[in-house]
Amino acid sequence: MNGFLPVSRADMEERGITQFDFIYITGDAYVDHPSFGVAIISRLLESQGFSVGIISQPDWKSDRDFTRFGKPRLAFLVTSGNIDSMVAHYTAAKRKRSDDAYTAGGKAGSRPDRAVIVYCKKLREIYGDVPIAIGGLEASLRRFAHYDYWDDNVRPSILADSKADILMFGMGEHQITELAQRLDKGENIRDIHDIRGTCYMTEPVNTPYGAAECPSYEQVCESKKLYAKACRQQYDQQDEVYGKTVIQRHGKMMLVQNPPARSLTTEELDSVYALPYMRNYHPSYEKLGGVPGIEEVKFSITHNRGCFGYCNFCSIALHQGRKITCRSEKSILEEAEKLTQMKDFKGYIHDVGGPTANFRHPSCEKQLKLGLCKGKKCLAPKPCANLHVDHSEYIGILRKLREIKGVKKVFIRSGIRYDYLMEDESDEFMKELIRNHVSGQLKVAPEHCSAAVLDKMGKPYIEAYRKFKQKFYDITKGMGKEQYLVPYLMSSHPGSTIKDAIELAIFLKENKMRPEQVQDFYPTPGTISTCMFYTGLDPYTMEEVYVPKTAEEKKMQRTLLQYFKPENRQIVISALKKAGRHDLIGTGKNCLVAPENTKQAFGKKTRYTAQNNRGRKNGKRKK
């Protein structure tokens, strides 16, 4: 018997289990690694004495997989996996993906669209009123009435659609621990209404007092202004210090979101990451080629959670929260020692990071007692005067990791907030980063150069990137190294006009940047940017926001960022004419593209460009 949790009836019988306490159904292949939520929650339950059976990617068209273990003693746990199933299946252009990094062999098609809803409905068909708890990113970000990009419509809370009993949002360790203990004591899951970090549906007469009520499902379907208002109310209550209970009526029922769960302490995080993970995919996938999603994280270490960067297009604020929590140095070093003992470890730790690699402290001391400022950002449009910047502890950890026997190199591949880094009075971290932790390219995310667009993104202005870029190359040159920045850019974000896209194209040309890939804005569930995309309103100002929605305009904005490609020439010319920028059509040094009747001299790519392109191909963007 291997160390993985049971996945078959034979595993169950071999362990002498007649009935599991919990049966965990996931839309991902089973990977027992702490980068996968299923692994953390299942190992945590196991450490508390509960038995857990894993059903990964069940065939939703039959009952067979769902009845493999019979009925659990306490509850079914259901998740779509590490990402939303619709994001896993479709591109930003709504084209079906052919690959799936979280499936054996990397092939798409092993999970249904809207996996949480489909799995829960199947369980209800088979088992009736069996207790069902849902969690993970898909459930967490769809907990309120939300705009769904693929339906192009507002959908109700996933709790109403799935008919589950309780929804755990955010990082679920505290929630599942309390829920498991109370179920084990005999409490009915339908009566458990006071666990922080959970949502439930109830009759309006049972609505708790003192809650913040946002516009109902019916109201947000009818009014985009009320949808935007609801979005702000929901975000404003996501702080674990001052966040209130939030309610939203859905027909004859009331959705109740309890205040967010408290962040794990350093000691609690350490214990979670010390659980006996196998750190690999289940061996049954070997013959299928393994699970690609493990490759980037197998030899990586997560040292923090949360992100006070709070970009509007990012889901972290609504899921992990803005408060930074970290593991201890001892815990991180112990995990690194474990990596060196793995038979396929080659001496390279691929990452020591998290949502943002260089955050190891709260953004300021005030938030520990009062919470993070409501409706404000710590870094945008410029760093807060109270921002506390300190890389010293992170530097010390990285140095000790490099000294471990068997470790050849320690990379940092998570995002670096360069605007935060530039606020550090010391250059020590930047020098350490360039000297020891960059593998030729450093990925950073200016996203755009237009101030109007960056305001809607919740990102710092481009001047911060310019200063960082200059400093990066000055230090790199001084060390005699040849390293390059790989900037991530986004087209068609709410607020971005054709003129803004042209401004970005000019910026790219001036800076000799030729991105091989450009990411279109993807309206994923629950984000502030998605609210802007749907409503055309900024939920924090209620001002109108221009939203590029037609396929033609999106293609123009995306193509402008790759103006240098011969195949894009005609579209670039059309976009420039539409914007009245005929001055950029010509053969002069400031022009983006030659006239239609002139052969375009595209020239040879610089070495910088080659490095930039290589970084783009090898690196995957976090969603």
TAKA-V916871 format. One record per residue. N is the residue number from 1. RES is the residue in one small letter. PSI is psi in whole degrees, -180 to 180 (NA if undefined). D_LAST is the distance of its C-alpha to the last C-alpha in Angstrom with 1 decimal. Layout:
{{N & RES & PSI & D_LAST} {N & RES & PSI & D_LAST}}
//
This chain:
{{1 & m & 129 & 36.4} {2 & n & 179 & 33.2} {3 & g & 3 & 31.1} {4 & f & 157 & 28.4} {5 & l & 158 & 28.7} {6 & p & 134 & 30.7} {7 & v & -4 & 29.2} {8 & s & 167 & 32.5} {9 & r & -37 & 35.8} {10 & a & -42 & 37.5} {11 & d & -41 & 35.2} {12 & m & -47 & 36.0} {13 & e & -37 & 39.8} {14 & e & -33 & 39.7} {15 & r & -1 & 38.6} {16 & g & 27 & 41.2} {17 & i & 126 & 38.8} {18 & t & -27 & 40.3} {19 & q & 127 & 37.6} {20 & f & 148 & 34.2} {21 & d & -45 & 33.4} {22 & f & 144 & 29.8} {23 & i & 123 & 28.3} {24 & y & 119 & 24.5} {25 & i & 126 & 23.0} {26 & t & 147 & 19.6} {27 & g & -8 & 17.8} {28 & d & 161 & 16.7} {29 & a & 156 & 19.4} {30 & y & 112 & 21.0} {31 & v & 120 & 19.7} {32 & d & 75 & 21.6} {33 & h & 141 & 19.4} {34 & p & -1 & 18.2} {35 & s & -5 & 14.5} {36 & f & 124 & 15.0} {37 & g & -38 & 15.8} {38 & v & -41 & 18.7} {39 & a & -46 & 20.3} {40 & i & -51 & 20.4} {41 & i & -42 & 21.8} {42 & s & -41 & 24.2} {43 & r & -36 & 25.5} {44 & l & -45 & 25.9} {45 & l & -42 & 28.0} {46 & e & -40 & 30.0} {47 & s & -20 & 30.8} {48 & q & 9 & 32.3} {49 & g & 7 & 34.5} {50 & f & 145 & 32.8} {51 & s & 140 & 32.6} {52 & v & 129 & 29.4} {53 & g & 142 & 29.2} {54 & i & 125 & 26.0} {55 & i & 105 & 25.7} {56 & s & 136 & 22.6} {57 & q & 58 & 21.8} {58 & p & 152 & 25.2} {59 & d & 107 & 26.9} {60 & w & -5 & 26.5} {61 & k & -2 & 29.5} {62 & s & 172 & 32.0} {63 & d & -14 & 33.0} {64 & r & -53 & 33.5} {65 & d & -35 & 30.3} {66 & f & -19 & 30.2} {67 & t & 10 & 33.8} {68 & r & -42 & 33.5} {69 & f & -1 & 34.1} {70 & g & -155 & 35.8} {71 & k & 136 & 35.1} {72 & p & 156 & 33.7} {73 & r & -37 & 35.9} {74 & l & -51 & 33.5} {75 & a & 157 & 30.4} {76 & f & 138 & 27.8} {77 & l & 131 & 24.2} {78 & v & 133 & 21.6} {79 & t & 153 & 17.8} {80 & s & -16 & 15.7} {81 & g & -157 & 14.1} {82 & n & -25 & 11.0} {83 & i & 167 & 8.8} {84 & d & 136 & 10.4} {85 & s & -30 & 13.0} {86 & m & -37 & 12.9} {87 & v & -37 & 9.4} {88 & a & -29 & 10.8} {89 & h & -25 & 13.8} {90 & y & 146 & 13.3} {91 & t & 176 & 12.1} {92 & a & -22 & 11.7} {93 & a & 8 & 15.5} {94 & k & 23 & 15.9} {95 & r & 143 & 17.3} {96 & k & 131 & 17.4} {97 & r & 150 & 15.6} {98 & s & -10 & 18.2} {99 & d & 161 & 16.2} {100 & d & 109 & 14.4} {101 & a & -17 & 13.5} {102 & y & 19 & 14.4} {103 & t & 144 & 17.8} {104 & a & 133 & 21.0} {105 & g & -5 & 21.7} {106 & g & 15 & 18.2} {107 & k & 138 & 19.6} {108 & a & 162 & 18.2} {109 & g & 1 & 20.4} {110 & s & 1 & 20.9} {111 & r & 154 & 19.4} {112 & p & 161 & 20.2} {113 & d & 145 & 18.3} {114 & r & 55 & 17.9} {115 & a & -43 & 18.6} {116 & v & -45 & 19.4} {117 & i & -46 & 22.0} {118 & v & -46 & 23.5} {119 & y & -42 & 24.0} {120 & c & -41 & 25.5} {121 & k & -38 & 27.8} {122 & k & -42 & 29.0} {123 & l & -40 & 29.8} {124 & r & -40 & 31.7} {125 & e & -40 & 33.7} {126 & i & -45 & 34.7} {127 & y & 1 & 35.2} {128 & g & -122 & 35.8} {129 & d & 29 & 35.2} {130 & v & 141 & 33.7} {131 & p & 132 & 31.4} {132 & i & 127 & 27.7} {133 & a & 132 & 24.9} {134 & i & 153 & 21.3} {135 & g & -170 & 18.1} {136 & g & 177 & 14.6} {137 & l & -44 & 11.4} {138 & e & -47 & 12.9} {139 & a & -43 & 16.1} {140 & s & -46 & 14.9} {141 & l & -9 & 13.0} {142 & r & 25 & 15.8} {143 & r & -25 & 18.7} {144 & f & 172 & 20.2} {145 & a & 133 & 21.3} {146 & h & 149 & 18.2} {147 & y & 132 & 17.7} {148 & d & 115 & 16.5} {149 & y & -35 & 15.5} {150 & w & -33 & 16.9} {151 & d & -18 & 20.2} {152 & d & 49 & 20.2} {153 & n & 167 & 21.8} {154 & v & 127 & 21.6} {155 & r & 154 & 21.5} {156 & p & 174 & 23.1} {157 & s & 141 & 21.7} {158 & i & -21 & 20.5} {159 & l & -38 & 23.3} {160 & a & -41 & 25.9} {161 & d & -38 & 24.6} {162 & s & -21 & 24.5} {163 & k & 23 & 27.7} {164 & a & 167 & 26.4} {165 & d & -33 & 28.4} {166 & i & 146 & 25.9} {167 & l & 128 & 22.2} {168 & m & 118 & 20.7} {169 & f & 156 & 17.7} {170 & g & -162 & 15.8} {171 & m & 118 & 16.7} {172 & g & 15 & 19.7} {173 & e & -48 & 22.3} {174 & h & -42 & 24.7} {175 & q & -49 & 24.5} {176 & i & -33 & 25.2} {177 & t & -49 & 27.9} {178 & e & -41 & 29.8} {179 & l & -46 & 29.4} {180 & a & -44 & 30.6} {181 & q & -40 & 33.6} {182 & r & -36 & 34.6} {183 & l & -39 & 34.4} {184 & d & -28 & 36.5} {185 & k & -2 & 39.1} {186 & g & 3 & 39.5} {187 & e & 147 & 37.7} {188 & n & 131 & 36.5} {189 & i & -27 & 32.8} {190 & r & -6 & 33.7} {191 & d & -1 & 35.4} {192 & i & 98 & 32.7} {193 & h & 12 & 31.6} {194 & d & 18 & 31.3} {195 & i & 124 & 28.5} {196 & r & 146 & 26.0} {197 & g & 20 & 22.4} {198 & t & 159 & 23.6} {199 & c & 151 & 24.3} {200 & y & 163 & 27.3} {201 & m & 141 & 29.3} {202 & t & 167 & 32.9} {203 & e & 143 & 35.9} {204 & p & -30 & 36.1} {205 & v & -22 & 39.3} {206 & n & 7 & 37.4} {207 & t & 130 & 34.8} {208 & p & 148 & 34.8} {209 & y & 153 & 36.5} {210 & g & 9 & 34.8} {211 & a & 155 & 31.4} {212 & a & 118 & 29.5} {213 & e & 126 & 29.6} {214 & c & 162 & 27.2} {215 & p & 146 & 28.2} {216 & s & 168 & 28.6} {217 & y & -46 & 26.7} {218 & e & -40 & 29.6} {219 & q & -42 & 29.6} {220 & v & -21 & 25.9} {221 & c & -35 & 26.5} {222 & e & -31 & 29.5} {223 & s & 122 & 28.5} {224 & k & -28 & 25.5} {225 & k & -41 & 27.0} {226 & l & -32 & 27.1} {227 & y & -47 & 23.5} {228 & a & -40 & 22.5} {229 & k & -43 & 24.9} {230 & a & -40 & 23.5} {231 & c & -47 & 19.9} {232 & r & -43 & 21.4} {233 & q & -41 & 23.6} {234 & q & -43 & 20.9} {235 & y & -37 & 18.9} {236 & d & -17 & 22.2} {237 & q & 18 & 23.0} {238 & q & 12 & 20.0} {239 & d & 135 & 21.9} {240 & e & -15 & 23.6} {241 & v & -53 & 26.7} {242 & y & -3 & 27.6} {243 & g & 132 & 25.4} {244 & k & 168 & 27.7} {245 & t & 138 & 27.7} {246 & v & 135 & 26.2} {247 & i & 150 & 27.9} {248 & q & 120 & 27.3} {249 & r & 137 & 30.0} {250 & h & 94 & 29.3} {251 & g & -123 & 32.7} {252 & k & 0 & 35.2} {253 & m & 161 & 32.7} {254 & m & 126 & 30.9} {255 & l & 129 & 27.3} {256 & v & 121 & 27.5} {257 & q & 118 & 24.6} {258 & n & 162 & 26.1} {259 & p & 154 & 25.1} {260 & p & 151 & 22.0} {261 & a & 152 & 22.9} {262 & r & 143 & 24.1} {263 & s & 150 & 21.9} {264 & l & 142 & 23.2} {265 & t & 169 & 25.7} {266 & t & -42 & 25.7} {267 & e & -40 & 28.3} {268 & e & -42 & 26.3} {269 & l & -44 & 23.2} {270 & d & -43 & 25.6} {271 & s & -35 & 27.1} {272 & v & -43 & 23.9} {273 & y & -6 & 23.0} {274 & a & -2 & 26.6} {275 & l & 156 & 26.7} {276 & p & 64 & 27.9} {277 & y & 146 & 24.9} {278 & m & -17 & 25.7} {279 & r & 34 & 22.6} {280 & n & 172 & 22.3} {281 & y & 160 & 22.0} {282 & h & 138 & 25.1} {283 & p & -19 & 27.9} {284 & s & -16 & 28.5} {285 & y & -7 & 25.5} {286 & e & -44 & 27.2} {287 & k & -17 & 29.3} {288 & l & -1 & 26.4} {289 & g & 8 & 24.8} {290 & g & -176 & 22.6} {291 & v & 111 & 18.9} {292 & p & -31 & 16.7} {293 & g & -18 & 13.8} {294 & i & -23 & 16.4} {295 & e & -44 & 17.0} {296 & e & -22 & 14.4} {297 & v & -10 & 15.2} {298 & k & -41 & 18.8} {299 & f & 35 & 20.3} {300 & s & 158 & 17.8} {301 & i & 127 & 18.6} {302 & t & 121 & 16.6} {303 & h & -12 & 18.8} {304 & n & 169 & 17.2} {305 & r & 158 & 15.3} {306 & g & 164 & 14.4} {307 & c & 116 & 13.7} {308 & f & 4 & 16.2} {309 & g & -41 & 14.3} {310 & y & 51 & 13.4} {311 & c & 143 & 11.5} {312 & n & -25 & 12.2} {313 & f & 2 & 9.0} {314 & c & 146 & 7.1} {315 & s & -5 & 8.1} {316 & i & -40 & 9.5} {317 & a & -38 & 12.8} {318 & l & -18 & 13.5} {319 & h & -66 & 12.6} {320 & q & -27 & 13.5} {321 & g & 170 & 15.4} {322 & r & -15 & 16.4} {323 & k & 134 & 19.1} {324 & i & 128 & 18.9} {325 & t & 145 & 20.4} {326 & c & 154 & 21.3} {327 & r & 159 & 23.1} {328 & s & 160 & 26.5} {329 & e & -42 & 27.5} {330 & k & -45 & 29.6} {331 & s & -43 & 26.9} {332 & i & -44 & 24.7} {333 & l & -37 & 27.7} {334 & e & -38 & 28.8} {335 & e & -39 & 25.5} {336 & a & -40 & 25.9} {337 & e & -40 & 29.5} {338 & k & -39 & 28.3} {339 & l & -40 & 26.1} {340 & t & -19 & 29.2} {341 & q & -8 & 31.1} {342 & m & 137 & 28.9} {343 & k & -28 & 30.8} {344 & d & 14 & 28.1} {345 & f & 128 & 27.1} {346 & k & 7 & 28.0} {347 & g & 1 & 28.0} {348 & y & 118 & 24.5} {349 & i & 117 & 22.0} {350 & h & -27 & 18.7} {351 & d & 145 & 17.0} {352 & v & 91 & 18.2} {353 & g & -142 & 15.3} {354 & g & -154 & 12.8} {355 & p & -43 & 10.2} {356 & t & 122 & 12.5} {357 & a & -40 & 15.1} {358 & n & 25 & 18.1} {359 & f & 118 & 18.3} {360 & r & 4 & 21.1} {361 & h & 157 & 23.0} {362 & p & 153 & 22.8} {363 & s & -26 & 22.7} {364 & c & 166 & 26.3} {365 & e & -30 & 29.0} {366 & k & -37 & 29.6} {367 & q & -22 & 26.4} {368 & l & -31 & 27.8} {369 & k & -35 & 30.5} {370 & l & -10 & 29.4} {371 & g & 173 & 25.7} {372 & l & 146 & 23.2} {373 & c & 128 & 24.5} {374 & k & 129 & 24.0} {375 & g & 8 & 22.5} {376 & k & 161 & 22.2} {377 & k & 145 & 19.7} {378 & c & -25 & 20.8} {379 & l & -13 & 19.8} {380 & a & 146 & 19.8} {381 & p & -13 & 21.7} {382 & k & 159 & 23.5} {383 & p & 139 & 23.6} {384 & c & 146 & 25.6} {385 & a & -22 & 29.2} {386 & n & 4 & 28.8} {387 & l & 130 & 25.8} {388 & h & 117 & 26.7} {389 & v & 123 & 25.5} {390 & d & 114 & 26.4} {391 & h & 2 & 25.2} {392 & s & -43 & 28.4} {393 & e & -42 & 27.3} {394 & y & -42 & 24.2} {395 & i & -45 & 26.6} {396 & g & -40 & 29.1} {397 & i & -45 & 26.7} {398 & l & -40 & 25.6} {399 & r & -42 & 29.3} {400 & k & -34 & 30.3} {401 & l & -40 & 27.7} {402 & r & -23 & 29.1} {403 & e & -10 & 32.5} {404 & i & 134 & 31.9} {405 & k & 129 & 34.1} {406 & g & -11 & 32.3} {407 & v & 119 & 29.3} {408 & k & -38 & 29.4} {409 & k & 142 & 26.3} {410 & v & 118 & 23.4} {411 & f & 159 & 20.3} {412 & i & 109 & 17.5} {413 & r & -9 & 14.3} {414 & s & 167 & 11.9} {415 & g & 139 & 11.4} {416 & i & 127 & 14.9} {417 & r & 100 & 15.7} {418 & y & -28 & 18.6} {419 & d & -37 & 19.9} {420 & y & -44 & 20.5} {421 & l & -39 & 22.0} {422 & m & -16 & 24.3} {423 & e & -9 & 25.8} {424 & d & 125 & 27.1} {425 & e & -22 & 30.8} {426 & s & 145 & 30.9} {427 & d & 5 & 29.6} {428 & e & -46 & 29.7} {429 & f & -43 & 26.1} {430 & m & -40 & 25.3} {431 & k & -42 & 28.2} {432 & e & -42 & 27.2} {433 & l & -51 & 23.7} {434 & i & -40 & 25.3} {435 & r & -38 & 28.2} {436 & n & -17 & 26.6} {437 & h & 11 & 22.8} {438 & v & 130 & 21.6} {439 & s & 54 & 21.9} {440 & g & -41 & 23.0} {441 & q & 143 & 19.8} {442 & l & 123 & 17.8} {443 & k & 126 & 14.2} {444 & v & 165 & 14.0} {445 & a & 77 & 12.3} {446 & p & -29 & 15.2} {447 & e & -42 & 13.3} {448 & h & 178 & 16.7} {449 & c & -13 & 20.3} {450 & s & 127 & 21.8} {451 & a & -37 & 22.5} {452 & a & -41 & 22.4} {453 & v & -43 & 18.9} {454 & l & -33 & 17.7} {455 & d & -42 & 19.5} {456 & k & -24 & 17.5} {457 & m & -20 & 14.2} {458 & g & 32 & 15.7} {459 & k & 158 & 15.7} {460 & p & 159 & 18.9} {461 & y & 161 & 21.3} {462 & i & -20 & 21.5} {463 & e & -34 & 24.6} {464 & a & -40 & 22.7} {465 & y & -41 & 21.0} {466 & r & -45 & 24.4} {467 & k & -42 & 26.0} {468 & f & -45 & 23.5} {469 & k & -46 & 23.8} {470 & q & -44 & 27.6} {471 & k & -40 & 27.7} {472 & f & -48 & 25.5} {473 & y & -30 & 27.7} {474 & d & -46 & 30.9} {475 & i & -42 & 30.2} {476 & t & -47 & 29.1} {477 & k & -41 & 32.2} {478 & g & -26 & 34.4} {479 & m & -2 & 33.3} {480 & g & 25 & 34.1} {481 & k & 160 & 30.7} {482 & e & 94 & 28.8} {483 & q & 157 & 25.1} {484 & y & 152 & 22.7} {485 & l & 138 & 19.7} {486 & v & 97 & 16.7} {487 & p & 132 & 15.3} {488 & y & 137 & 12.0} {489 & l & 149 & 13.1} {490 & m & 133 & 12.1} {491 & s & 155 & 14.8} {492 & s & 24 & 16.0} {493 & h & 148 & 14.4} {494 & p & 134 & 17.0} {495 & g & -16 & 19.9} {496 & s & 118 & 19.7} {497 & t & 175 & 23.0} {498 & i & -39 & 24.4} {499 & k & -37 & 26.2} {500 & d & -40 & 23.1} {501 & a & -36 & 21.7} {502 & i & -42 & 25.1} {503 & e & -40 & 25.0} {504 & l & -38 & 21.8} {505 & a & -42 & 23.5} {506 & i & -43 & 26.6} {507 & f & -43 & 24.6} {508 & l & -42 & 23.2} {509 & k & -44 & 26.8} {510 & e & -33 & 28.3} {511 & n & 12 & 26.0} {512 & k & 43 & 26.5} {513 & m & 127 & 22.8} {514 & r & 82 & 22.2} {515 & p & 133 & 18.5} {516 & e & -24 & 18.5} {517 & q & 142 & 15.1} {518 & v & 136 & 13.8} {519 & q & 121 & 10.6} {520 & d & 147 & 11.9} {521 & f & 134 & 10.6} {522 & y & 112 & 9.2} {523 & p & 80 & 10.9} {524 & t & 156 & 9.0} {525 & p & 138 & 11.6} {526 & g & -8 & 12.9} {527 & t & 160 & 11.5} {528 & i & -40 & 14.3} {529 & s & -36 & 13.2} {530 & t & -36 & 13.4} {531 & c & -45 & 16.8} {532 & m & -42 & 17.9} {533 & f & -45 & 17.0} {534 & y & -46 & 19.1} {535 & t & -24 & 21.9} {536 & g & 20 & 22.3} {537 & l & 145 & 22.8} {538 & d & 115 & 21.4} {539 & p & -17 & 21.7} {540 & y & -13 & 22.9} {541 & t & -18 & 25.6} {542 & m & 18 & 26.1} {543 & e & 151 & 26.6} {544 & e & 143 & 25.9} {545 & v & 129 & 22.8} {546 & y & 134 & 23.0} {547 & v & 114 & 20.4} {548 & p & 118 & 20.3} {549 & k & -27 & 20.3} {550 & t & 149 & 22.6} {551 & a & -35 & 21.7} {552 & e & -47 & 24.3} {553 & e & -40 & 23.0} {554 & k & -41 & 19.3} {555 & k & -39 & 20.8} {556 & m & -47 & 23.0} {557 & q & -42 & 20.3} {558 & r & -43 & 18.3} {559 & t & -34 & 21.6} {560 & l & -30 & 22.8} {561 & l & -9 & 20.3} {562 & q & 46 & 21.8} {563 & y & -24 & 25.3} {564 & f & -10 & 26.9} {565 & k & 130 & 26.5} {566 & p & -39 & 29.8} {567 & e & -13 & 28.3} {568 & n & -2 & 26.7} {569 & r & -48 & 29.9} {570 & q & -40 & 31.2} {571 & i & -39 & 28.1} {572 & v & -44 & 27.9} {573 & i & -43 & 31.6} {574 & s & -42 & 31.1} {575 & a & -43 & 28.4} {576 & l & -40 & 30.6} {577 & k & -41 & 33.6} {578 & k & -36 & 31.8} {579 & a & -1 & 31.0} {580 & g & 23 & 34.5} {581 & r & 58 & 33.5} {582 & h & -21 & 36.2} {583 & d & -17 & 36.7} {584 & l & 2 & 33.6} {585 & i & 113 & 35.2} {586 & g & -169 & 37.7} {587 & t & 6 & 38.4} {588 & g & 167 & 38.5} {589 & k & -23 & 36.3} {590 & n & -1 & 34.3} {591 & c & 152 & 33.7} {592 & l & -32 & 30.5} {593 & v & 147 & 32.2} {594 & a & 157 & 35.8} {595 & p & 163 & 37.8} {596 & e & -29 & 38.0} {597 & n & 15 & 41.4} {598 & t & 138 & 40.6} {599 & k & 131 & 39.1} {600 & q & 129 & 35.9} {601 & a & 98 & 36.1} {602 & f & -25 & 32.6} {603 & g & 175 & 33.8} {604 & k & 140 & 32.6} {605 & k & 142 & 29.2} {606 & t & 167 & 29.5} {607 & r & -35 & 28.7} {608 & y & -47 & 25.9} {609 & t & -43 & 24.3} {610 & a & -43 & 24.8} {611 & q & -42 & 23.0} {612 & n & -45 & 20.2} {613 & n & -42 & 19.9} {614 & r & -39 & 20.2} {615 & g & -38 & 17.3} {616 & r & -39 & 15.1} {617 & k & -35 & 16.3} {618 & n & -22 & 16.1} {619 & g & 140 & 12.7} {620 & k & 141 & 9.3} {621 & r & 136 & 6.4} {622 & k & 144 & 3.8} {623 & k & NA & 0.0}}
//
